[in-house]
């Protein structure tokens, strides 16, 4: 038997394509920026297929060999200031090295913060973190369901009653975060997962790196107004408020609000 790097299910080795998800067995990664499938972290975690990329890094389907469970692995890999050599190791150009290292420290700091939210069932649990291959990784729970983007690809716009129901859930989750001194900072239709009519948040933001880069290096979240990137760390609750309103607008109108394009 062989484990599929696309869905982490086992199937007969003689088959060249996974019968469950169609992922080819011998895929080594067609995108040079992505980590090679079957790369091992901490002698425990297996990196599989990359399924999402944002300005901070790359998310992969993963497998925890210790507890034999599917997970998600997020790799710190900021666009435009990092590149991969020999298919695994990550380095940065000398002129961006300081920003890269600052971002990596912030990435690890945010992971530590998220781990305190483990009791909040509406936020994806962070299990572990590690530094390897010149960068940092965190391992979080695999959340079954669809991102809001995937939902909108099937139903656009969403019926107002349903959108209002989800918006109330989102506001409640954010209130709970703020109550304990946390913010999301990267809210969008890609960081909200819907499972059995319940919302769950993933892909928190890394604040100071985006602020310092001021959008010249790292792509901004289009659901956050550009002027907020010029403020200090206290702005992030405002960013959550703006972004949640933009998400609601996207659900009920079917059209995006691109704050980043506003003059």
Secondary structure by P-SEA (a helix, b strand, c coil): ccccccccccccccccccccccccccccccccccccccccccccbbbcccccccccbbbbbccccccbbbbbbbbbccccccccccccbbbbcccaaaaaaaaaaaaaaaaaaaaaacccccccccccccccccbbbbbbcccccccaaaaaaacccccaaaaaaaaaaaaaaaaaaaaacccccccccccccccccbbbbccccccaaaaaacccccccccccccccccccccaaaaaaaaaaaaaaaaaaccccccccccc
